[in-house]
Amino acid sequence: MAAKIDASGVRNVVVSGVYSIANPAQEELAAGVISRRVPGASVSLSHAFGNMGLLERESIAILNESLKPMSLVRISCDFISMPVVI
């Protein structure tokens, strides 16, 4: 799967496991594989977003990864437009 992600050009990835709240090891393992095989990938793990149901965790993780590219552009624009005070 990591090879398919890399070949597709996707760089924002969500890993969500049904029982990851009880045992996040599978999500963490998948994130490690993706990070090693997909250079520059950003990975959100659903268990990191709290103790709630699968759909809620998935939705929050997807929203998190969807917003990351826009927030990085905004942050870089803020740094470019900031006046330099010496």
C-alpha positions in Angstrom: 0.0 0.0 0.0 2.8 2.4 0.8 4.2 1.9 -2.8 0.8 2.8 -4.2 0.6 5.9 -2.0 4.1 7.0 -3.2 3.3 6.3 -6.8 0.1 8.3 -6.6 1.8 11.4 -5.4 -0.3 11.6 -2.2 1.6 13.1 0.7 -1.1 13.5 3.3 -2.2 10.2 4.7 -4.6 9.1 7.4 -4.3 5.7 9.2 -7.4 4.6 11.1 -7.9 1.3 12.9 -11.1 0.1 14.3 -9.7 -0.8 17.7 -6.7 1.6 17.8 -8.0 3.3 21.0 -7.4 0.0 22.8 -4.2 -0.8 21.0 -2.6 1.8 18.7 0.3 -0.5 17.7 -1.2 -1.4 14.2 -1.7 2.3 13.3 1.8 3.1 14.6 3.3 0.3 12.5 1.5 1.4 9.4 2.6 5.0 10.0 6.2 3.9 10.3 6.1 2.0 7.0 4.5 4.9 5.2 7.0 7.4 6.6 9.9 5.2 5.5 8.6 4.5 2.0 6.9 7.8 1.1 9.3 10.7 1.3 7.8 13.8 2.8 4.6 12.1 3.8 2.5 13.6 6.6 0.6 11.0 8.6 -2.2 11.4 11.1 -3.2 8.5 13.3 -6.8 8.3 14.3 -6.1 7.2 17.9 -4.3 10.4 18.5 -7.5 12.4 18.3 -9.2 11.2 21.5 -11.3 8.4 22.9 -14.4 8.5 20.6 -16.0 6.3 18.0 -14.3 5.2 14.8 -16.2 7.5 12.4 -15.5 10.6 14.6 -11.8 9.7 14.9 -11.6 9.1 11.1 -13.3 12.3 10.3 -11.1 14.4 12.6 -7.9 12.8 11.2 -9.0 13.3 7.6 -9.9 17.0 8.4 -6.5 17.4 10.1 -4.6 16.1 7.0 -6.7 18.0 4.6 -6.0 21.3 6.4 -2.2 20.8 6.8 -1.2 22.0 3.2 -3.3 25.1 3.6 -2.0 26.0 7.0 1.6 25.5 5.8 1.0 28.0 3.0 -0.6 30.5 5.4 2.3 30.2 7.8 4.9 30.7 5.1 3.0 33.7 3.8 3.0 35.2 7.3 6.7 34.9 7.5 7.3 36.4 4.1 5.1 39.5 4.9 6.5 40.1 8.4 8.7 43.2 8.7 12.2 42.7 9.8 13.0 44.8 12.9 16.7 45.3 13.7 
